[in-house]
Every structure is written in C-alpha cells, then in structure tokens.
Amino acid sequence: MKPTTIYESGLRWLWIALLMFLLDIGTKLWVMDNLGYGWDHRIEILPFFNLIYVHNYGAAFSFLSDAGGWQRWFLSAIALGVTGVLLYWMRGLNANDKILSIAYSLVIGGALGNLYDRLVHGYVVDFLDFYIGSSHWPAFNVADMAICVGAGLIVVDGFLESRASDTKTQ
C-alpha cells in the first residue's frame, strides 16, 4: 500500500539527513576555525590518523579537481539531482522500510553538506586523513562518510530484498 502522509512514508526518516548535514557543517567550521591549512599544520591523533585542513575542488578522491572550475557547478547539479530523486523515492517508500529510508537520508545529508561547501566556498573542506606508513588515503569529511555508509546500506538492502524474494519463491 502506498503511503499517504509524510509520517507513513520514508520521508519520516529525513531527520537523519538534517542531522548529517549539521554534523558535517559543524565539523568543517570547527576545522576551518581551529586548524591551519595544509600538511604542515596537521594534527597527529593516532599512528594511522591525522586531522588536516585541505580543500577539494573536485569529487571523491579529488577527481576533476584540476578541471578549471566548471566541475563546481557540474558536481553541484549532480548533488541537487540525486537529492531530488532520492526524496521522490523516499516519498514512495513505507516508513517501515527503515534500511533504505536511512540509506537515502544519509546520502542526502552528505550530498547537501558537500553542496553547501561548493556553493559557499567554491571547494569542499576535507579533514580526515588515514594512512599506513607514508601512503595516505585521500582526505575526506563527515559528508563523505554519510554518502559511503548510505551507499553501502543501499547495497545491503538489495541483498536482503533479493534473499527475501528467493525465500518467497521456494
């Protein structure tokens, strides 16, 4: 049965998107106010983890970071488009479909957090630096984590749905 109110639909879980957005923006503002820019100002937290303030002009792993500026608007349009599609899908979900609703909310919150950075600053603020020896994973932020966890939950939900439909057909 199709949900008729926001409370009955997956939109009920949008508070998670708001929470992720606020957490992301809050941590980025803290980093910008308290850390110097670049590798020389990193704070070593653990033998495999630093806090560092860097700018990312591209997408994940700095993809398109040296593309000349057009990528800011392209990536912003993608964030808005993905958010719109996920909101539409959430509206059609039943509120009891928790995994998928939470997954979509995480992706929306992360996408809007990075969109905010692109529109306000012209770049995304990254600050989490994990490494082994001298090999560093590209720096990332809370929004990136929300998007990755959300995408992972979408995959998990697909497997759970597949398994549920397999047991129904047997």
BALOBA-1460 file (C-alpha; in Angstrom, 3 decimals):
// residues 170
<rec num="1" residu="m" x="0.000" y="0.000" z="0.000"/>
<rec num="2" residu="k" x="1.350" y="3.420" z="-0.983"/>
<rec num="3" residu="p" x="1.989" y="5.803" z="1.938"/>
<rec num="4" residu="t" x="-0.402" y="8.758" z="2.125"/>
<rec num="5" residu="t" x="1.325" y="11.038" z="4.653"/>
<rec num="6" residu="i" x="4.913" y="12.072" z="5.329"/>
<rec num="7" residu="y" x="4.792" y="10.159" z="8.603"/>
<rec num="8" residu="e" x="3.798" y="6.958" z="6.773"/>
<rec num="9" residu="s" x="6.442" y="7.401" z="4.066"/>
<rec num="10" residu="g" x="10.208" y="7.116" z="4.033"/>
<rec num="11" residu="l" x="10.323" y="10.911" z="4.392"/>
<rec num="12" residu="r" x="9.762" y="10.242" z="8.078"/>
<rec num="13" residu="w" x="13.500" y="9.481" z="8.239"/>
<rec num="14" residu="l" x="14.671" y="12.824" z="6.798"/>
<rec num="15" residu="w" x="15.724" y="13.980" z="10.268"/>
<rec num="16" residu="i" x="18.805" y="11.816" z="9.700"/>
<rec num="17" residu="a" x="19.702" y="13.881" z="6.619"/>
<rec num="18" residu="l" x="19.368" y="17.070" z="8.667"/>
<rec num="19" residu="l" x="21.492" y="15.592" z="11.457"/>
<rec num="20" residu="m" x="24.229" y="14.562" z="8.995"/>
<rec num="21" residu="f" x="24.150" y="17.958" z="7.303"/>
<rec num="22" residu="l" x="24.502" y="19.802" z="10.623"/>
<rec num="23" residu="l" x="27.235" y="17.454" z="11.867"/>
<rec num="24" residu="d" x="29.136" y="17.846" z="8.603"/>
<rec num="25" residu="i" x="28.893" y="21.639" z="8.503"/>
<rec num="26" residu="g" x="29.703" y="21.898" z="12.204"/>
<rec num="27" residu="t" x="32.853" y="19.796" z="11.928"/>
<rec num="28" residu="k" x="34.003" y="21.677" z="8.839"/>
<rec num="29" residu="l" x="33.506" y="25.043" z="10.546"/>
<rec num="30" residu="w" x="35.466" y="23.783" z="13.549"/>
<rec num="31" residu="v" x="38.299" y="22.659" z="11.261"/>
<rec num="32" residu="m" x="38.361" y="25.953" z="9.382"/>
<rec num="33" residu="d" x="38.425" y="27.927" z="12.657"/>
<rec num="34" residu="n" x="40.945" y="25.784" z="14.531"/>
<rec num="35" residu="l" x="43.392" y="24.221" z="12.068"/>
<rec num="36" residu="g" x="45.921" y="25.882" z="9.832"/>
<rec num="37" residu="y" x="45.641" y="24.999" z="6.159"/>
<rec num="38" residu="g" x="47.731" y="22.196" z="4.671"/>
<rec num="39" residu="w" x="50.028" y="19.346" z="5.603"/>
<rec num="40" residu="d" x="52.356" y="21.487" z="7.701"/>
<rec num="41" residu="h" x="49.514" y="22.120" z="10.174"/>
<rec num="42" residu="r" x="48.234" y="18.565" z="10.550"/>
<rec num="43" residu="i" x="47.431" y="17.233" z="14.000"/>
<rec num="44" residu="e" x="48.623" y="13.684" z="14.580"/>
<rec num="45" residu="i" x="45.918" y="11.841" z="16.527"/>
<rec num="46" residu="l" x="46.912" y="8.179" z="16.116"/>
<rec num="47" residu="p" x="49.765" y="6.376" z="14.319"/>
<rec num="48" residu="f" x="47.416" y="5.986" z="11.341"/>
<rec num="49" residu="f" x="45.190" y="9.078" z="11.586"/>
<rec num="50" residu="n" x="45.668" y="12.861" z="11.295"/>
<rec num="51" residu="l" x="43.368" y="15.843" z="11.305"/>
<rec num="52" residu="i" x="44.269" y="18.117" z="8.414"/>
<rec num="53" residu="y" x="42.538" y="21.030" z="6.734"/>
<rec num="54" residu="v" x="42.593" y="20.767" z="2.923"/>
<rec num="55" residu="h" x="40.413" y="21.946" z="0.043"/>
<rec num="56" residu="n" x="38.971" y="19.578" z="-2.529"/>
<rec num="57" residu="y" x="37.878" y="21.278" z="-5.752"/>
<rec num="58" residu="g" x="36.723" y="18.017" z="-7.294"/>
<rec num="59" residu="a" x="34.718" y="14.970" z="-6.318"/>
<rec num="60" residu="a" x="35.723" y="11.807" z="-4.475"/>
<rec num="61" residu="f" x="39.497" y="11.237" z="-4.382"/>
<rec num="62" residu="s" x="39.911" y="14.751" z="-5.881"/>
<rec num="63" residu="f" x="38.533" y="13.511" z="-9.219"/>
<rec num="64" residu="l" x="38.214" y="16.536" z="-11.548"/>
<rec num="65" residu="s" x="39.963" y="18.808" z="-9.023"/>
<rec num="66" residu="d" x="42.084" y="20.444" z="-11.715"/>
<rec num="67" residu="a" x="39.313" y="20.749" z="-14.319"/>
<rec num="68" residu="g" x="39.295" y="24.545" z="-14.397"/>
<rec num="69" residu="g" x="36.199" y="25.470" z="-12.359"/>
<rec num="70" residu="w" x="33.278" y="24.079" z="-14.342"/>
<rec num="71" residu="q" x="33.258" y="20.977" z="-12.102"/>
<rec num="72" residu="r" x="31.949" y="23.064" z="-9.184"/>
<rec num="73" residu="w" x="28.663" y="23.640" z="-10.991"/>
<rec num="74" residu="f" x="28.542" y="20.174" z="-12.534"/>
<rec num="75" residu="l" x="29.007" y="18.459" z="-9.153"/>
<rec num="76" residu="s" x="26.502" y="20.851" z="-7.565"/>
<rec num="77" residu="a" x="23.918" y="19.929" z="-10.200"/>
<rec num="78" residu="i" x="24.559" y="16.226" z="-9.584"/>
<rec num="79" residu="a" x="24.074" y="16.718" z="-5.826"/>
<rec num="80" residu="l" x="20.780" y="18.524" z="-6.402"/>
<rec num="81" residu="g" x="19.618" y="15.923" z="-8.915"/>
<rec num="82" residu="v" x="20.475" y="12.970" z="-6.684"/>
<rec num="83" residu="t" x="18.788" y="14.668" z="-3.721"/>
<rec num="84" residu="g" x="15.641" y="15.253" z="-5.758"/>
<rec num="85" residu="v" x="15.482" y="11.667" z="-6.996"/>
<rec num="86" residu="l" x="16.088" y="10.227" z="-3.524"/>
<rec num="87" residu="l" x="13.410" y="12.461" z="-1.993"/>
<rec num="88" residu="y" x="10.963" y="11.283" z="-4.646"/>
<rec num="89" residu="w" x="11.817" y="7.649" z="-3.956"/>
<rec num="90" residu="m" x="11.579" y="8.184" z="-0.186"/>
<rec num="91" residu="r" x="8.106" y="9.614" z="-0.604"/>
<rec num="92" residu="g" x="7.040" y="6.319" z="-2.178"/>
<rec num="93" residu="l" x="8.662" y="4.149" z="0.485"/>
<rec num="94" residu="n" x="6.796" y="2.884" z="3.502"/>
<rec num="95" residu="a" x="8.195" y="4.314" z="6.756"/>
<rec num="96" residu="n" x="8.796" y="0.719" z="7.910"/>
<rec num="97" residu="d" x="11.356" y="0.290" z="5.119"/>
<rec num="98" residu="k" x="13.993" y="1.551" z="7.552"/>
<rec num="99" residu="i" x="17.233" y="0.445" z="5.899"/>
<rec num="100" residu="l" x="16.502" y="2.047" z="2.544"/>
<rec num="101" residu="s" x="14.994" y="5.186" z="4.103"/>
<rec num="102" residu="i" x="18.011" y="5.655" z="6.375"/>
<rec num="103" residu="a" x="20.371" y="4.966" z="3.471"/>
<rec num="104" residu="y" x="18.706" y="7.598" z="1.297"/>
<rec num="105" residu="s" x="18.734" y="10.072" z="4.207"/>
<rec num="106" residu="l" x="22.460" y="9.556" z="4.747"/>
<rec num="107" residu="v" x="23.213" y="10.136" z="1.062"/>
<rec num="108" residu="i" x="21.005" y="13.246" z="1.010"/>
<rec num="109" residu="g" x="22.622" y="14.704" z="4.132"/>
<rec num="110" residu="g" x="26.110" y="14.065" z="2.764"/>
<rec num="111" residu="a" x="25.299" y="15.410" z="-0.682"/>
<rec num="112" residu="l" x="23.824" y="18.599" z="0.790"/>
<rec num="113" residu="g" x="26.802" y="19.055" z="3.136"/>
<rec num="114" residu="n" x="29.261" y="18.964" z="0.253"/>
<rec num="115" residu="l" x="26.909" y="21.052" z="-1.912"/>
<rec num="116" residu="y" x="26.895" y="23.736" z="0.773"/>
<rec num="117" residu="d" x="30.700" y="23.842" z="0.684"/>
<rec num="118" residu="r" x="30.813" y="24.068" z="-3.102"/>
<rec num="119" residu="l" x="28.276" y="26.896" z="-3.221"/>
<rec num="120" residu="v" x="29.631" y="28.895" z="-0.264"/>
<rec num="121" residu="h" x="33.390" y="28.285" z="-0.543"/>
<rec num="122" residu="g" x="33.927" y="27.014" z="-4.088"/>
<rec num="123" residu="y" x="35.513" y="23.816" z="-2.726"/>
<rec num="124" residu="v" x="34.785" y="21.042" z="-0.235"/>
<rec num="125" residu="v" x="36.556" y="21.070" z="3.125"/>
<rec num="126" residu="d" x="38.235" y="17.745" z="3.888"/>
<rec num="127" residu="f" x="39.985" y="16.965" z="7.156"/>
<rec num="128" residu="l" x="40.118" y="13.242" z="7.971"/>
<rec num="129" residu="d" x="43.439" y="11.707" z="6.925"/>
<rec num="130" residu="f" x="44.029" y="7.975" z="7.353"/>
<rec num="131" residu="y" x="47.349" y="6.455" z="6.330"/>
<rec num="132" residu="i" x="49.699" y="3.497" z="6.579"/>
<rec num="133" residu="g" x="53.375" y="4.415" z="6.640"/>
<rec num="134" residu="s" x="53.758" y="7.112" z="4.009"/>
<rec num="135" residu="s" x="50.686" y="6.022" z="1.990"/>
<rec num="136" residu="h" x="47.734" y="8.325" z="2.677"/>
<rec num="137" residu="w" x="44.111" y="7.675" z="1.791"/>
<rec num="138" residu="p" x="42.633" y="10.810" z="0.209"/>
<rec num="139" residu="a" x="41.352" y="13.140" z="2.939"/>
<rec num="140" residu="f" x="37.590" y="13.153" z="3.416"/>
<rec num="141" residu="n" x="34.865" y="14.525" z="5.705"/>
<rec num="142" residu="v" x="31.653" y="13.600" z="7.551"/>
<rec num="143" residu="a" x="29.537" y="14.132" z="4.414"/>
<rec num="144" residu="d" x="31.694" y="11.656" z="2.505"/>
<rec num="145" residu="m" x="31.286" y="9.106" z="5.302"/>
<rec num="146" residu="a" x="27.494" y="9.565" z="5.262"/>
<rec num="147" residu="i" x="27.385" y="9.054" z="1.487"/>
<rec num="148" residu="c" x="29.544" y="5.905" z="1.685"/>
<rec num="149" residu="v" x="27.572" y="4.380" z="4.561"/>
<rec num="150" residu="g" x="24.310" y="5.236" z="2.778"/>
<rec num="151" residu="a" x="25.519" y="3.637" z="-0.457"/>
<rec num="152" residu="g" x="26.617" y="0.559" z="1.489"/>
<rec num="153" residu="l" x="23.180" y="0.294" z="3.110"/>
<rec num="154" residu="i" x="21.538" y="0.501" z="-0.321"/>
<rec num="155" residu="v" x="23.648" y="-2.487" z="-1.407"/>
<rec num="156" residu="v" x="22.818" y="-4.377" z="1.812"/>
<rec num="157" residu="d" x="19.113" y="-3.654" z="1.309"/>
<rec num="158" residu="g" x="19.352" y="-5.021" z="-2.224"/>
<rec num="159" residu="f" x="20.819" y="-8.265" z="-0.937"/>
<rec num="160" residu="l" x="18.199" y="-8.520" z="1.809"/>
<rec num="161" residu="e" x="15.393" y="-7.914" z="-0.675"/>
<rec num="162" residu="s" x="16.887" y="-10.459" z="-3.046"/>
<rec num="163" residu="r" x="17.148" y="-13.026" z="-0.271"/>
<rec num="164" residu="a" x="13.572" y="-12.309" z="0.868"/>
<rec num="165" residu="s" x="12.221" y="-12.783" z="-2.649"/>
<rec num="166" residu="d" x="14.233" y="-16.024" z="-3.006"/>
<rec num="167" residu="t" x="12.667" y="-17.474" z="0.133"/>
<rec num="168" residu="k" x="9.169" y="-16.460" z="-1.055"/>
<rec num="169" residu="t" x="9.593" y="-18.330" z="-4.354"/>
<rec num="170" residu="q" x="10.750" y="-21.564" z="-2.711"/>
